[in-house]
Amino acid sequence: MLIINRKVFCEKNFALLITIIFSSSVVYAEENDQLINLLIASKATGMCGTLKQLVAFQASTQMTGGDEFLTRITNTEAARLGKTLPDLLSECDASVAIYTRTMEALGFDQ
C-alpha cells in the first residue's frame, strides 16, 4: 500500500502548478504582441486622458498658475518618456484611436 504524505504532495503540486502557470503566461505573452500592444495603448490612453482632464479643468477654472503647471507637467512627462511634447501628443492620439477602435470592436460604446 502506497502512503502519500499530503503536505508534501500538495506542496509539490502547488509548485508545479505555479511553474506551469508562469511558463504558459510567458509563452502566451511572447506570442501575443497584439495583446501587449493593446495593454500599452490602454495604459497610455489613461495617462493621456488624465492630461486631457487637467487641461479641461484649467480651461474651466482658470486657476492662478495653472497654465504654467500644465506646461511643466506635460513637458516633464514627455521628458520622462524620452519624447518631445509633439511626439507625446501624437502618441496620445494614436493610443486613444487604438483603444477606441478596440472597444467599438468589442461592442462597447464610448
C-alpha positions as CSV (number, residue, x, y, z in Angstrom):
1,M,0.0,0.0,0.0
2,L,1.3,3.4,-1.0
3,I,1.2,6.1,1.7
4,I,1.3,9.6,0.4
5,N,2.3,12.5,2.7
6,R,-0.5,15.0,1.8
7,K,1.6,18.1,2.8
8,V,4.5,17.1,0.5
9,F,2.1,16.1,-2.3
10,C,0.3,19.4,-2.1
11,E,3.5,21.4,-1.9
12,K,5.0,19.6,-4.9
13,N,1.8,20.0,-6.9
14,F,1.4,23.6,-5.9
15,A,5.0,24.4,-7.0
16,L,4.3,22.5,-10.3
17,L,1.1,24.4,-10.9
18,I,2.8,27.8,-10.3
19,T,5.6,26.8,-12.7
20,I,3.1,25.8,-15.4
21,I,1.1,29.0,-15.0
22,F,4.2,31.2,-15.1
23,S,5.6,29.4,-18.1
24,S,2.4,29.5,-20.0
25,S,1.9,33.2,-19.2
26,V,5.4,34.0,-20.6
27,V,4.8,32.0,-23.8
28,Y,1.4,33.5,-24.2
29,A,2.7,37.0,-23.8
30,E,5.6,36.4,-26.2
31,E,3.2,35.0,-28.9
32,N,0.6,37.7,-28.5
33,D,2.2,41.0,-29.4
34,Q,-1.2,42.4,-30.2
35,L,-2.4,41.9,-26.7
36,I,0.7,43.5,-25.3
37,N,0.3,46.4,-27.7
38,L,-3.3,46.8,-26.6
39,L,-2.2,46.9,-22.9
40,I,0.4,49.5,-23.7
41,A,-2.2,51.6,-25.7
42,S,-4.7,51.3,-22.8
43,K,-2.1,52.5,-20.3
44,A,-1.1,55.4,-22.5
45,T,-4.8,56.2,-23.1
46,G,-5.2,56.5,-19.3
47,M,-2.3,58.8,-19.0
48,C,-3.4,60.9,-21.9
49,G,-7.0,61.1,-20.5
50,T,-5.6,62.4,-17.3
51,L,-3.6,65.1,-19.1
52,K,-6.7,66.0,-21.1
53,Q,-8.8,66.3,-17.9
54,L,-6.2,68.6,-16.3
55,V,-6.3,70.8,-19.4
56,A,-10.2,70.9,-19.3
57,F,-10.1,71.7,-15.6
58,Q,-7.7,74.5,-16.1
59,A,-9.7,75.9,-19.0
60,S,-12.9,76.0,-16.9
61,T,-11.4,77.3,-13.6
62,Q,-8.5,79.5,-14.9
63,M,-6.6,78.6,-11.7
64,T,-3.8,81.0,-11.0
65,G,-0.5,79.4,-12.1
66,G,-2.4,76.5,-13.7
67,D,-1.2,77.2,-17.2
68,E,2.4,77.1,-16.0
69,F,1.8,74.0,-14.1
70,L,0.3,72.2,-17.1
71,T,3.2,73.3,-19.2
72,R,5.7,71.9,-16.6
73,I,3.8,68.6,-16.0
74,T,3.4,67.8,-19.7
75,N,7.0,68.7,-20.6
76,T,8.2,66.7,-17.6
77,E,6.1,63.7,-18.6
78,A,7.4,63.9,-22.2
79,A,11.0,64.1,-21.0
80,R,10.4,61.2,-18.6
81,L,9.3,59.1,-21.5
82,G,12.2,60.3,-23.7
83,K,9.9,62.1,-26.1
84,T,9.3,65.6,-27.3
85,L,6.0,67.2,-26.4
86,P,4.7,66.9,-30.1
87,D,5.7,63.2,-30.1
88,L,3.9,62.6,-26.8
89,L,0.7,64.3,-28.1
90,S,0.9,62.3,-31.3
91,E,1.3,59.1,-29.4
92,C,-1.7,60.1,-27.2
93,D,-3.8,60.5,-30.4
94,A,-2.7,57.1,-31.7
95,S,-3.2,55.3,-28.3
96,V,-6.7,56.8,-27.9
97,A,-7.6,55.7,-31.5
98,I,-6.4,52.1,-30.9
99,Y,-8.3,52.0,-27.6
100,T,-11.5,53.4,-29.2
101,R,-11.4,51.0,-32.2
102,T,-10.8,48.1,-29.8
103,M,-13.7,49.0,-27.5
104,E,-16.0,49.6,-30.5
105,A,-15.0,46.2,-32.0
106,L,-15.9,44.6,-28.7
107,G,-19.3,46.2,-28.8
108,F,-18.8,49.0,-26.2
109,D,-19.8,52.5,-27.0
110,Q,-17.5,55.3,-26.0
